[in-house]
Every structure is written in C-alpha cells, then in structure tokens.
C-alpha cells in the first residue's frame, strides 16, 4: 500500500523532484537541507530553493526552519502540518555539532517519566536559540565540550537513532537543572523508577567529574532517602561538601528545614518524595 502510494506520487512529480524524493528515501534522509538538494540534483543555490518551495507548496515536504525540510509520508497525502518525530528534528537542528537529547527528553526516552513532553531539550556545545516548530518547542542547553560524557545512542524509529544521555547522566543533569525536568520531584520519581538499573558507581563518577556542589548534595540526599546501599559513594560525596547550603529544589521558594548532613535547605516535604516510590 505504502509502496504503491509512493510510486503514484513520484509519477506526478517532475524529473528533478522525483529524482530528489526517490534518492532521499533510498538514503533514508527524510529530513533534508538545501545543501542536500544541491548535492543530489546538481542545482544551483537558487534552483534548490525554488525546488524546495515547490515541494512545500504541493504538500510533498514541510519546511521545519529556513533551509531545513521534511518529506511528508506518501500515505498522508499532501499534508501541510507534518513534522515527524521531534527527536529526529532535534538531531537535525544541530547537524554537524556535538549534541545529546537531555533532561526531560532523555527521561522520556528512557521511560523515566509519565508526563507528556511538550518541550524537547537538546544539550549542545554550540549556541542555538529556542524555536517552535509546528507547536513543539525545541529548547537548547549550552554545554562545555569537556562535559560531553555519559552518552549513548537510542533508537527512536526503526531505522533512526539519536544521541541521548544514558540513565545515570540523565539523573545527574536533572539534579543539576531540575527546572528542565519539571522540578526535583520529577527527577526523584524518574530516579526511583529506574533505580534497579542504575549503576551507582557510574552515577558517582559522573557527579564527581562534573563537580557541581548542588549535584553532590542532592545526589547524596536522594541515595540516602531511598535507602540505596552505597556507603562508599555516600562517604565520597560527603567528603566533597563545602559549608554553603543549596536548595533541594531550586524551582521552589527558599523555605524549609536545613539538613546539615547534606548542606541542603529541604524545601520539599520528604514524605512527598518517599511517597513517589509507590506512585
């Protein structure tokens, strides 16, 4: 059915457009740029722009941003609001630069959240402004090159993979910037959902390598709160603490009790965090 729809649609295109679309499908590059059009067709920059505009006008492709497009699946007909898989779009938005899907997006990919994701978070070494494409917001987090560690490739479609933080790095990023995960409670919930799969030694090594005081404090607090047997890790975390205090959840007001052991102002009732284990 899909193949016949594809053949029928190709017949309605001109020779250059048909060659382009056919070649893109063969290369499994449904998201493509003006440079891709030039490479495949040999057209000039102006010619590539005109061909892309024609494909968009006819509903064969959707413009994701200036110079970047996605083919509309043949079975959808001439849809004009098709964006495809947002994680693949995220990958293409930073094409050629180091990146990984992070925070709430990584939690979603790893099955660490039950919340619908309306924002896609991409950590990258380059600067990118936030943009919204067909209702989905793509938000970028700047990262130093030396902090690009703890990454893995995950399948998001049958033939497509993206770079994403592994489970341990996802927890660490969440502890560092809870605001990109829906708050510390969401990070804690995701941590507990996957605690049986988490490598505690790796988690500690990531925290020490990043060396952010708030992360060390929050990690030690969660490990202890959830009864994770890790005496050596807890000891190493405590040895790195300074005398200053951080908020347990920086997205919430500065209130609550001071916990001297972890140098934290605990501004979330601990019973709420404990209750997440049965949520």
N, C-alpha and C positions, 0 to 999 in steps of 0.2 A: 504494500500500500504506500509506504513511505517512498520507496524507490520509484514507483510509477508517478507519484506526485512530483518527485524531483525531476524526472525525465520530461514530464509535461511542462513544468515551469521553465526548464532550461531551453526548451524549444521556442518559448515565447520571448526569449532574450535575444539581443543582437549578438554577433560572434564574439566581440570583445568581452561583453558582460558574461556571456555563457562560459567562456574560457576562464574568466576570473573566478566565477562562483564554483565551477567544477573543480578548479585547481585548489581553491581554498578548502573545499570539502575533502579532497584527497589528502591534503596536508593536515587535516583536522584543525584548521585555523578559522573557526567561525567568528572569532574576534580579530579584526584586521585594521591596518592603518593605511594611510595614503601611500606610504613607502612600500607596503606590500603590494598595492595595486600597481605601482610603477614597476616593481621587480617582476611581477607576473605578466603584465601586458606590454611593458616597454613604453608606456605612455609618458608624456611629459608631466610635470607637476600640475599644470593647468588641466591637461587631459584627464589625469587621475582624479582631480577634484570634480570635474564635470561628470565623470562616470559614477563616482560615489554619490553625487547629488541625484543622479538619475535613479540609482538603486534605492535610495531613500525615498524619493518621490513615488516610486512604484511599489513601495512596501516590501521590497526584496531585502532591505537592510534597515537597521535603525542606527541613527547617529547617537553615540554614547557621550561624546565630547568632540570638540573640533579636531578633526583628523583621525578619530577612532570610531569604528563601526562594528556592528554585529549582524551576522546573517540571520534572517528570520526563518525558522524551520519551515520547510515546504508544506508540511501538514497543517500549519497555522494559516496558510493563505497569505494575503497581503496585510499582515498585522502592522500597525504603526506605533504600538506601545510595547514592543517586546524588548526586554533587557537581558533575558537569560539568567545564568547562575551568577549571583552577585560576587561570589568568591573568585570566580574566574575574571570578572570585570576588575576586581581589586588587583589581581595579579597583573593585568594588562595596563592598568593606570600607572604602574611603576615599572613598566617594561624596561629592562636594561639596568635597573638599580637593585641593590640588596634590599630585601623586604621580608616580612613574615606577617601572617594574619595573627592577631594578638587579642588579649583581653577578652571581652565578651564574645567576640567572634571565634577565638580559639576555644573558649569554653563551650560554645555551641557545637563546634566540630568534634570535640572530644566527649560530648554528651555530659557536660558538667552543669547544665542549666536547663530549666524547664520554661524559661521566659522566651517569648518570641523576640527575634532580633530585628530591630528597625534601623540600626546603625551598624555599618561594617567598619571594624577597626583594623588599620594597617600600620604596622611599625616599619619605618624605613629610615635609611641613612640620609636620604635627601629631603628637601623641603617640598611639601605639596599642600596646597590649600584644600580645605574641606569642600566637597562638591556633592550635589544631589543629582542623581540620575534616575529619572522616571520614578520618583518617590522614595528611592533608597539613598540614605546619606552615607557617604564614604568619608571617614574621619581618619586623619593621619597623625601618628605619634612619632616624633623625631627620636632617633636612636644613634648613639655613638658607634662607630664601626667595631670597637673592641667589645661592645655589648651584644654583638650578634652571635649568641651561642644558645644551645638548648633548642635547636630547631629540628624539624622533621618534615617529611613530605607526606601529605594525606590525600587520598582520592576523594574528590568532591563530585565527580561524574565517572562513568565507566572508563573513559579514556583520558581523563584530565586530573592532574594533581596540582596542589598548591603548597607553598611553604607555610608552615604554621609552628608556633611554639609547641614543644612537647608538653605533656601534662605538668611536669614539675616546673618548667619555665612559665607556664600559664599561671600557676599558683603564685609564683614569685612576682610576675608582672601585676597580678591582681592585688597582691599585698602592697606593692609599691604605689599603684594608682587605682585604688578601689573605685574611683569615680567613673572609670571606663568599663566597669563590670557591674554597675548597679549598686555599688556600696559594698562594705566589708561583709555584710551578712550573705550576699550572693557569692562572694569569694569563699566564705566559710562553708556554705552549702555545697558548692562545687568540690571543694577540698574533701568534704566528708563523703560525697557521692563516689569519689574515686580513691578514697584513702587506701583501699586494699590493693590498688595498682601502683600507688606512688612509691618511688624509691626514695626513702628518707635520706640516705647518704647523698644522693644526687641533688635532692632538694636543698640540703645544707650547703653543698659545694656551690650551687648556683647563688644562694643567698650571700655566701662569703665572697664569691667572685664579684658580685655586683656591689657589695659593701655599702649598703644604704641602711643607716641606723634604724629607720622606721620599719624596714622589711625584717631585720633581725628581731626586733621587738615583737612584731605581730606574728611572725612565724613561731617563735618560742611560745608565745601565748596560746596559739591555736594547737600546737602539738601537745602542750600540757593539758589544755581544756578538754581535748578529745581523747585523752588517755593513750596517745601514741607512744609506745615503748621505745624511747630513743634517748637514754640517759647521756650518752656521749655527745650527741648532737645538741641536746639542751644545755649541757655544760659549755660547749664551744660557743654557742650563741650568747650565753650569759657573760662569758669572758670578754666579749667584744662590746658590751654595752657601755655607754657613757652615762653621766649623771643627768643629762637632759631628758625630758619627757616628750613623747609623741602621742597624738590622738590614736586610739584604736581605729576609729573610722573618721578620716578627715572630711567626709561629706556631711557629717552631723555636727551639731553645736558642741562647743567646748564646755562640757559638763560631765559629771560622773565622778567616780572614785579613782584615786591614784593607786596604781598597783606597783609598789616599789620593786618587786622581783623582776618585772619586765620593763620598768620605766615607761609605763603606759597610763594615760588617762582613759579609763574604760568607760566610754560613752555609749555603750550598748549593754543592756541588761544581759548578764551571762546566761541567764535561764533561757533567753530567746535563742542564743547561739547553740545551747545544748539541745533545745527542742528541735533544731534543724536536723538532728540525726534521725528523727522519726518522721520528718516531713515527707 
